[in-house]
Amino acid sequence: VLGEATVGAGGLASCVRELPPGFSVPPRCLLQQVQLVDGRFVCVLLGVDDDVKAGEGDGAYLGRPWAETFARLGAAGAEIWPGGAGTLWTAALFPPADTAAGATALAAGLLEGGDAAAWR
């Protein structure tokens, strides 16, 4: 399934069905593809040390404090948590796509150097 893709040191890939050409899981990142009940897919991409239950003040995404993530994505907390303060567990960062590879391409925008607007 991973084809020519690689998983970086300390990284993890779970339930991977297909990846975009040239995509590799960065070091110390976790990638999980999930099929939704409507048949679409989401790709959850996290840092292996990210605490999914930590709040904005003490939490991190991809190993970086939320403030850095907001700046890199050009986003505010209200966009990531439309219902108010939240955690990584409830963050609206992982949009659905028709294919697992498409969902992964959207999630790749969250990485350094990625298309920061893709998650919207």
Secondary structure, DSSP 8 states (H G I E B T S, - for coil): --TT--B-TT-EEES-----TT--B-TTEEEEEEE-TTS-EEEEEEETT--TT-BTTT-EETTEEHHHHHHHHT--HHHH-TTSS-BGGG------BSSHHHHHHHHHTTSTTS-TTTT-
